[in-house]
Every structure is written in C-alpha cells, then in structure tokens.
C-alpha cells in the first residue's frame, strides 16, 4: 500500500511580468488569458498585488473562474498590516483584508503570507499579540497563515515556539539575503526559492532542482530535511503528511515558470 503524503505544489509570484511574454507565454496569447495559461502549467501562484492594494470580491471571483480544479492561490497580506512599528496595532488592517472578498476563492484559497520588512526585529510580546489577530476562518473556509521574517533576530527557539502554538507556518527561504528558518510549525510547509539564475533555462541548475525535489518530498511525507537550517534544532516536528508550497521568486525571475515546471517534473509520482 502506497504511503499517504501531502500535496506538493510548485509555482511563481504573480502571472504578469513582461519578460514572460517572451520566455513563457505563447506569442499569440491575449494578456487576459495569461492567468488561465499559467494555471494550466503550474499548480499555485503567489499573488503579490494584494500586498500593495485592496482587491474587490469580483476580482477574486474572476480569478477563481479562470483556474482549474486543484489550483491554489496564496495571497500576500497587505503592507499596512505588517509594515508598522507595533505589529499588534494592525488588527484593523488584518480584518479589512480578510473581509475584502478572499472567500470568493473558495477551494482555490491557499496560505496567506504575512511578510515583514527586512529591518523588523523580533519582539516576542508584540509578535505573540500579532499572531492572536490572525483569524482561523472566513466564510466557513479555514485559513492557513504563514509568516516571513527577514531579520536574523527571528532565528531563535522562542519565535518558532510561538508559531507552533498558533499553528502558523514559517517561510523556509532559499536566499542569499535573508535567514533560513526551516522549522515546521504548522500542518503545511511554505518555501520561497530566491537563488535562481535567468541564464539557466530552468532557473535553478538540474542538481539544485533534484535537491529541492527530495526535500519537498520529505516534507510531504512528514519528515524534515536534515540539510536545512532550523532556529530550534532540538525540537522535531510532528511526523505527519503535509501539503507543501514552493515558489520561485525574485532572482532568475524570467525563468521562474520553467523552474516551477521542472521542479514539478522531478517529483516522484505516487
């Protein structure tokens, strides 16, 4: 009997990027059909536009109508909720975002990403208060939250313990600029792969894709890769199957879609 694993999805940030008109999309494809095309080749997209401006319920409903069954959007939460000196004071912005119509995505609603400024340092009391602001559900849909700290001060056991208690995931970053925190603190794993190279057809080299494919599979099976940096190595994660989301972001962006497709192709078929 085959082992029951979580679902692994690989994708990119957004679907509108001018170089992709040359490197990814067919030359005769209308721009209004780019989301549908991207969703036919990938299994998830991280939406960056929600970080900068509010979207209407009709917009979320439109996105839903253009993607296939099983496709998932992750949404970057608004900057007004996270780019503040005191995170605990962002409750109104959190509520406004959650009530903005995201429930229109239905089964296509994936994790909500709360990304902090690279200068934001860890304040245990304030961060705990921020986690308490994150709602469990909206419109009957369970919400999954993931935080992305980008300051080294977060790489401590106290931070991961707070996330684990709240059931909130931590971004595992492959980055030359930000700390890697690979601790599993929720029932899913969220990775942002940011060391791509646009001179490589698949964004990452074949050997790198093979390494990440094996790590994603380990996560999905309920384990933890032994070669990634944890903030609290002494605390193992619960061994249970998990969904995994991996996005090719930033560096090498013109080849990001090909990286996501190539990574998907390297995953073992169950």
C-alpha positions as CSV (number, residue, x, y, z in Angstrom):
1,X,0.0,0.0,0.0
2,X,1.4,3.4,-1.0
3,X,2.3,5.9,1.7
4,X,-0.2,8.7,2.1
5,X,1.6,12.0,1.5
6,X,0.6,15.6,1.4
7,X,0.2,17.5,-1.9
8,X,3.2,19.3,-3.3
9,X,2.5,22.5,-5.4
10,X,5.2,24.5,-7.3
11,X,4.6,27.9,-8.7
12,X,5.7,31.5,-9.2
13,X,5.0,35.0,-7.9
14,X,2.1,36.6,-9.9
15,X,1.4,35.9,-13.6
16,X,2.0,39.3,-15.3
17,X,5.7,40.0,-15.9
18,X,6.9,41.5,-19.2
19,X,9.8,39.1,-19.8
20,X,7.4,36.2,-19.5
21,X,5.7,37.4,-22.7
22,X,8.9,36.2,-24.4
23,X,10.0,33.4,-22.3
24,X,6.8,31.7,-21.1
25,X,3.6,32.7,-22.8
26,X,2.8,31.9,-26.4
27,X,3.3,34.9,-28.6
28,X,-0.3,35.0,-29.8
29,X,-1.8,34.6,-26.3
30,X,-4.0,37.6,-25.2
31,X,-3.0,39.1,-21.9
32,X,-6.4,38.4,-20.4
33,X,-5.8,34.7,-20.9
34,X,-2.4,34.6,-19.2
35,X,-3.7,33.5,-15.8
36,X,-5.5,30.6,-17.3
37,X,-2.4,29.6,-19.3
38,X,-0.2,29.9,-16.2
39,X,-2.6,27.9,-14.1
40,X,-2.6,25.1,-16.8
41,X,1.2,24.7,-16.4
42,X,1.6,25.4,-12.7
43,X,-0.2,24.3,-9.6
44,X,0.0,27.5,-7.5
45,X,0.7,31.2,-7.8
46,X,1.7,33.7,-5.0
47,X,-0.3,36.9,-5.5
48,X,1.8,40.0,-4.8
49,X,-0.8,42.6,-5.8
50,X,-2.7,42.1,-2.6
51,X,0.3,43.4,-0.7
52,X,0.0,46.8,-2.4
53,X,-3.7,47.4,-2.9
54,X,-7.1,46.0,-1.9
55,X,-8.9,43.8,-4.4
56,X,-12.6,43.6,-4.9
57,X,-14.7,40.4,-4.3
58,X,-15.5,40.4,-8.0
59,X,-11.8,40.2,-8.8
60,X,-11.3,37.1,-6.6
61,X,-14.3,35.5,-8.2
62,X,-12.9,36.2,-11.6
63,X,-9.6,34.6,-10.7
64,X,-11.5,31.5,-9.4
65,X,-13.3,31.2,-12.7
66,X,-10.1,31.1,-14.7
67,X,-8.2,28.3,-13.0
68,X,-8.6,24.5,-12.9
69,X,-9.6,22.3,-10.0
70,X,-6.8,21.8,-7.6
71,X,-5.1,25.1,-8.4
72,X,-4.3,27.3,-5.4
73,X,-3.5,31.0,-4.9
74,X,-1.5,32.1,-1.9
75,X,-2.1,35.8,-1.1
76,X,0.4,38.2,0.3
77,X,-1.3,40.1,3.0
78,X,-1.3,44.0,2.8
79,X,1.7,46.0,3.8
80,X,-0.5,48.2,6.1
81,X,-0.8,45.2,8.4
82,X,2.8,44.3,8.6
83,X,4.9,47.4,7.9
84,X,4.4,49.0,11.2
85,X,6.5,49.6,14.4
86,X,3.9,47.8,16.6
87,X,2.5,44.7,14.8
88,X,-0.2,44.3,17.5
89,X,-1.8,47.6,16.3
90,X,-2.5,46.1,12.8
91,X,-5.8,44.5,13.8
92,X,-8.0,46.8,11.6
93,X,-5.9,46.2,8.5
94,X,-5.9,42.4,9.1
95,X,-9.7,42.4,9.5
96,X,-10.2,44.6,6.4
97,X,-8.1,42.3,4.3
98,X,-9.8,39.1,5.5
99,X,-13.2,40.7,4.8
100,X,-12.2,42.0,1.4
101,X,-13.6,39.1,-0.5
102,X,-10.9,36.5,-0.3
103,X,-13.5,33.9,0.5
104,X,-14.6,34.1,-3.2
105,X,-11.6,32.0,-3.9
106,X,-13.2,29.1,-2.1
107,X,-11.2,25.9,-2.5
108,X,-8.6,27.9,-4.5
109,X,-7.6,29.9,-1.4
110,X,-4.2,28.8,-0.2
111,X,-2.0,30.2,2.5
112,X,-1.9,33.9,3.5
113,X,1.6,35.2,3.6
114,X,2.5,37.9,6.2
115,X,5.9,39.2,5.1
116,X,7.8,41.5,7.4
117,X,10.2,44.2,6.5
118,X,13.9,43.1,6.5
119,X,14.6,45.7,9.2
120,X,11.8,44.3,11.5
121,X,13.3,42.7,14.6
122,X,11.8,40.0,16.8
123,X,9.8,41.3,19.8
124,X,8.3,38.2,21.5
125,X,5.4,40.0,23.2
126,X,4.4,42.1,20.2
127,X,4.7,39.1,17.8
128,X,2.5,36.9,20.0
129,X,-0.1,39.7,20.0
130,X,0.1,39.9,16.2
131,X,-0.5,36.1,15.9
132,X,-3.6,36.5,18.0
133,X,-5.0,38.8,15.4
134,X,-5.0,36.2,12.6
135,X,-8.5,34.6,12.2
136,X,-9.0,30.9,11.9
137,X,-11.6,31.1,9.2
138,X,-13.7,33.3,6.9
139,X,-17.0,32.4,5.4
140,X,-16.7,28.8,6.6
141,X,-13.2,28.5,5.0
142,X,-10.3,27.5,7.2
143,X,-7.4,29.9,6.8
144,X,-3.8,29.0,6.7
145,X,-1.3,31.6,7.7
146,X,2.5,31.8,7.1
147,X,4.9,34.4,8.3
148,X,8.1,35.5,6.6
149,X,10.6,37.2,9.0
150,X,13.6,38.6,7.2
151,X,15.8,39.6,10.1
152,X,18.2,37.3,11.9
153,X,16.7,38.1,15.3
154,X,13.8,35.8,14.5
155,X,16.1,32.8,14.2
156,X,15.5,31.7,17.8
157,X,13.5,28.9,19.5
158,X,11.1,31.4,21.2
159,X,9.9,32.5,17.7
160,X,9.3,29.0,16.4
161,X,7.5,28.1,19.6
162,X,5.1,31.0,19.2
163,X,4.3,30.0,15.6
164,X,3.9,26.3,16.6
165,X,1.5,27.2,19.3
166,X,-0.6,29.2,16.9
167,X,-0.4,26.7,14.1
168,X,1.2,29.3,11.8
169,X,3.9,28.3,9.3
170,X,7.3,30.0,8.8
171,X,8.6,30.6,5.3
172,X,11.7,28.5,4.5
173,X,13.7,30.8,2.4
174,X,16.5,29.8,0.0
175,X,18.0,33.3,-0.1
176,X,21.4,35.0,0.0
177,X,19.9,38.0,1.8
178,X,17.6,36.6,4.5
179,X,17.9,34.0,7.2
180,X,16.7,30.5,6.6
181,X,14.3,29.1,9.2
182,X,13.3,25.6,8.2
183,X,11.4,24.7,11.3
184,X,8.0,23.1,10.7
185,X,5.4,24.8,12.9
186,X,2.1,24.1,11.0
187,X,0.3,21.4,9.0
188,X,1.9,22.7,5.8
189,X,5.3,23.9,4.6
190,X,5.9,27.1,2.5
191,X,9.1,27.7,0.7
192,X,10.4,30.7,-1.3
193,X,13.3,29.8,-3.6
194,X,15.2,33.0,-4.3
195,X,18.5,31.9,-5.7
196,X,17.6,31.5,-9.3
197,X,19.6,32.5,-12.4
198,X,18.0,33.7,-15.6
199,X,20.9,32.4,-17.6
200,X,19.8,28.8,-16.7
201,X,16.8,27.6,-18.6
202,X,15.2,26.0,-15.5
203,X,16.1,28.9,-13.2
204,X,18.0,26.6,-10.8
205,X,20.5,24.1,-12.1
206,X,19.4,20.4,-12.5
207,X,21.4,19.4,-9.4
208,X,19.7,22.1,-7.3
209,X,16.2,21.1,-8.6
210,X,16.9,17.5,-7.7
211,X,17.9,18.5,-4.2
212,X,14.8,20.6,-3.7
213,X,12.6,17.9,-5.1
214,X,13.9,15.4,-2.5
215,X,13.4,18.0,0.3
216,X,9.8,18.7,-0.7
217,X,9.0,15.0,-0.8
218,X,10.5,14.6,2.7
219,X,8.3,17.4,4.0
220,X,5.2,16.0,2.2
221,X,5.9,12.5,3.8
222,X,6.0,14.0,7.3
223,X,9.8,14.3,7.7
224,X,12.2,17.2,7.8
225,X,15.3,17.6,5.5
226,X,18.5,17.3,7.5
227,X,20.4,19.8,5.5
228,X,18.3,23.0,6.1
229,X,18.9,25.5,8.9
230,X,16.5,25.4,11.8
231,X,16.1,28.0,14.6
232,X,15.3,25.3,17.1
233,X,17.1,22.0,16.0
234,X,16.3,20.4,19.3
235,X,12.5,20.4,18.6
236,X,11.4,17.9,16.0
237,X,8.2,18.4,14.0
238,X,5.3,16.0,14.3
239,X,5.6,13.2,11.8
240,X,2.5,13.6,9.7
241,X,1.9,14.2,6.0
242,X,1.8,17.9,5.0
243,X,0.9,20.0,2.0
244,X,3.9,21.8,0.5
245,X,4.1,25.0,-1.4
246,X,7.2,26.1,-3.2
247,X,7.6,29.3,-5.2
248,X,10.4,30.5,-7.5
249,X,10.7,34.2,-6.5
250,X,12.9,37.2,-7.4
251,X,16.4,36.1,-8.7
252,X,16.1,34.5,-12.1
253,X,12.5,35.6,-12.4
254,X,12.4,35.5,-16.3
255,X,12.9,31.7,-15.9
256,X,10.8,31.2,-12.8
257,X,7.9,29.4,-14.6
258,X,10.3,26.9,-16.1
259,X,11.9,26.3,-12.7
260,X,8.5,25.6,-11.2
261,X,7.6,23.2,-14.0
262,X,11.0,21.5,-13.9
263,X,10.8,21.0,-10.2
264,X,7.3,19.5,-10.5
265,X,8.6,17.1,-13.2
266,X,11.3,15.9,-10.8
267,X,8.9,14.9,-8.0
268,X,8.3,11.2,-7.7
269,X,4.8,10.2,-8.9
270,X,2.8,8.5,-6.2
